[in-house]
Amino acid sequence: MPDASILKQLDALESIAKIDATTRKVEQEIQEVPARLADLKRDVERVEEMLAREHHQVAEAEDLKRKNEGEAASHAEVLSRSRAKAAGARNTREHDASQRELETLRRLSSERDDELLKLMGILDELRGRIASHEQDLAKLRDLLTTEQANAETRLAELRAERDRAATGRQELAAVVDKLVLRRYDQIRGRRGDGLAEAKDGTCMGCRMSIAPQLYNTIQRLISIEQCPFCQRTLIWRPPPPKD
Ligand SMILES: [Zn+2]
């Protein structure tokens, strides 16, 4: 004769396992709320760092541009002095020397102009990038603010859901043998779930075959056993009676 209290305990364990599965799901959602906020914060920080780098690059390019412009101004003076000197050349030798000097000065001046143009192009590109990244940052910050505001509400909802789901667990736990319950909780802590159905000689938790002698004990409902492989508490359901 099967022990009635074993059946009752297995029923209670099955209900407890359902409660625990729901609670676990809600717990995971609870953990996802701050994780998502942390992700968003990291995104904001990444864009902020990128913008800081780009502003630094702009400052560097502007520095270089100012230096070039300063040199161009003093260069213009040298060039006009050189032109005056060329105009006052007294002989061919002096004239040739002046022309060579002027040529060098013009080449240097044109190189500087090229560099200035290049710098202005770089600055334009950098400023365009900064403008678009500032838009990204504003959007991300808005999203973070909204999510932060919603997080507290969502967490409160989820905690209430978890408490609702856990209703009645204590009463059910009182029905189950303390040692059986402790083993179940231990394995649940380790694996996420602690109960598995024994069916057709197999543990449905780990899909390993159960030794015939053990399977027999389970079917006779004389004790509550654990799977020797995954340690889950095994539950066995008699097949529905045929009429
Ligand atoms: Zn198993």
Boltz pocket constraint, residues with backbone or C-beta under 6 A from the ligand:
constraints:
  - pocket:
      binder: B
      contacts: [[A, 196], [A, 203], [A, 204], [A, 205], [A, 206], [A, 207], [A, 208], [A, 227], [A, 228], [A, 229], [A, 230], [A, 231], [A, 232]]
      max_distance: 6.0
